[in-house]
Amino acid sequence: MNCITLSGRLTQDPALAKTAAGTSYCRFRLAVRRPYTTDKTDFISCTAWQWQADFLTGHAKKGDLIELSGYLECNQSEDANGRKSDRYSVNTSMINMLQRAAGNRPQTAGNAPVQAPQATPQTAPYSGPTRPRDMSDFSEIGNDDLPF
């Protein structure tokens, strides 16, 4: 199974582009710290397509922390001297904005930063059927009423 999940910071502002057929896409690099180290960072090429590309270019800036899921793709090429090289990139299937960089916060008319609303869990009361307390609650169900 080819699945990859990354969390890192954008290395530049994402720019929207279109294919010859008119499909939106956005190529960007993600700076991802290696686990269990403090001084190792990998720069990973990624591509977002269609509405994800539109979202990313409209809402994300350099330095923003994002999380993405997708699949790893390998493109092989050969130069004029016959040397082969592999280029790996991630095609995204899901993107989440985790944190804006310090200078990327939206401003209000008074030039004070706007705080993002905090997510509060909302629980609705359960309105489904109640669980019977004993088998006597099933007395009116006959064998013809069962779906199997």
C-alpha positions as CSV (number, residue, x, y, z in Angstrom):
1,M,0.0,0.0,0.0
2,N,1.4,3.4,-1.0
3,C,0.3,5.9,1.7
4,I,2.2,8.7,3.2
5,T,1.3,11.3,5.9
6,L,3.5,14.3,6.5
7,S,3.4,17.3,8.7
8,G,5.7,20.3,8.0
9,R,6.0,23.9,7.0
10,L,5.6,25.4,3.5
11,T,9.0,26.6,2.1
12,Q,7.3,29.2,-0.2
13,D,3.9,30.7,-1.0
14,P,2.0,28.2,-3.1
15,A,1.2,29.3,-6.6
16,L,-1.7,28.0,-8.7
17,A,-1.1,26.7,-12.2
18,K,-3.3,25.0,-14.8
19,T,-2.7,22.1,-17.1
20,A,-3.4,22.4,-20.9
21,A,-6.8,20.8,-20.2
22,G,-7.6,23.5,-17.5
23,T,-7.1,21.3,-14.4
24,S,-5.8,23.3,-11.4
25,Y,-2.6,22.2,-9.6
26,C,-0.1,23.5,-7.2
27,R,3.5,22.3,-6.7
28,F,5.1,23.1,-3.4
29,R,7.8,21.9,-1.0
30,L,7.3,20.9,2.6
31,A,10.1,21.2,5.2
32,V,9.7,18.1,7.5
33,R,11.8,17.4,10.5
34,R,13.1,13.9,10.9
35,P,11.9,12.1,13.9
36,Y,14.2,11.8,16.9
37,T,16.5,14.5,15.7
38,T,16.7,18.2,16.2
39,D,18.9,19.2,13.3
40,K,17.8,17.1,10.3
41,T,15.1,18.4,7.9
42,D,13.9,16.9,4.7
43,F,12.4,19.1,1.9
44,I,9.7,17.1,0.2
45,S,8.2,18.0,-3.2
46,C,4.4,17.8,-3.2
47,T,1.6,18.4,-5.7
48,A,-2.0,19.3,-4.9
49,W,-4.7,19.0,-7.6
50,Q,-8.1,20.7,-8.3
51,W,-10.0,22.0,-5.3
52,Q,-7.1,21.2,-2.9
53,A,-4.8,23.3,-5.0
54,D,-7.4,26.1,-5.0
55,F,-7.7,25.9,-1.2
56,L,-4.0,25.8,-0.6
57,T,-3.1,28.8,-2.8
58,G,-6.0,30.8,-1.4
59,H,-5.3,30.1,2.3
60,A,-1.7,29.1,2.9
61,K,1.5,31.1,2.9
62,K,5.2,30.4,3.4
63,G,5.9,29.1,6.9
64,D,2.4,27.8,7.6
65,L,2.3,24.4,9.2
66,I,0.2,21.9,7.3
67,E,-0.5,18.2,7.4
68,L,-1.1,16.1,4.3
69,S,-1.8,12.6,3.2
70,G,-1.3,11.1,-0.2
71,Y,0.8,8.7,-2.2
72,L,4.5,8.7,-3.1
73,E,5.2,8.9,-6.8
74,C,8.6,8.2,-8.5
75,N,9.4,9.7,-11.8
76,Q,12.6,8.4,-13.6
77,S,14.5,10.5,-16.0
78,E,17.8,10.2,-18.0
79,D,20.1,13.1,-18.7
80,A,22.1,13.7,-21.9
81,N,25.0,11.7,-20.5
82,G,22.8,8.6,-19.9
83,R,22.7,9.0,-16.2
84,K,19.4,7.9,-14.7
85,S,17.8,9.7,-11.8
86,D,14.7,9.3,-9.7
87,R,12.5,12.2,-8.6
88,Y,10.1,11.5,-5.8
89,S,7.0,13.6,-5.0
90,V,3.9,13.3,-3.0
91,N,0.5,13.6,-4.7
92,T,-1.9,14.8,-2.0
93,S,-5.3,13.4,-1.2
94,M,-6.0,15.4,2.0
95,I,-4.6,18.7,3.3
96,N,-5.2,20.2,6.8
97,M,-4.0,23.6,7.9
98,L,-2.5,23.2,11.4
99,Q,-0.9,26.6,12.3
100,R,-0.3,29.9,10.5
101,A,3.2,31.3,10.7
102,A,3.6,34.3,13.0
103,G,3.5,36.9,10.2
104,N,0.6,35.3,8.3
105,R,-2.2,35.9,10.7
106,P,-5.2,37.8,9.3
107,Q,-5.5,41.4,10.4
108,T,-8.6,43.3,11.6
109,A,-9.4,46.9,10.7
110,G,-7.6,47.9,14.0
111,N,-4.6,46.0,12.8
112,A,-4.8,43.5,15.7
113,P,-4.5,39.8,14.9
114,V,-7.7,37.8,14.6
115,Q,-7.8,34.7,16.8
116,A,-9.0,31.6,15.1
117,P,-12.1,30.2,16.7
118,Q,-11.5,27.3,19.0
119,A,-13.2,24.1,18.1
120,T,-15.6,22.9,20.8
121,P,-16.9,19.4,20.7
122,Q,-20.7,19.4,20.3
123,T,-22.6,16.3,21.3
124,A,-26.1,15.9,20.3
125,P,-28.4,13.7,22.4
126,Y,-28.8,10.2,21.1
127,S,-32.1,9.9,19.3
128,G,-31.8,6.4,18.0
129,P,-33.6,3.3,19.2
130,T,-33.1,2.3,22.8
131,R,-31.5,-1.0,23.7
132,P,-34.0,-3.6,25.1
133,R,-33.4,-4.6,28.7
134,D,-34.4,-8.2,28.3
135,M,-35.6,-10.6,25.5
136,S,-39.3,-10.1,26.4
137,D,-39.1,-6.8,24.4
138,F,-38.8,-9.0,21.2
139,S,-42.0,-11.0,21.8
140,E,-43.9,-9.3,19.0
141,I,-41.2,-10.0,16.3
142,G,-42.0,-13.1,14.3
143,N,-39.6,-15.1,12.0
144,D,-41.2,-13.5,8.9
145,D,-40.0,-10.1,10.1
146,L,-36.3,-10.9,10.2
147,P,-34.2,-9.8,7.2
148,F,-32.2,-13.0,7.1
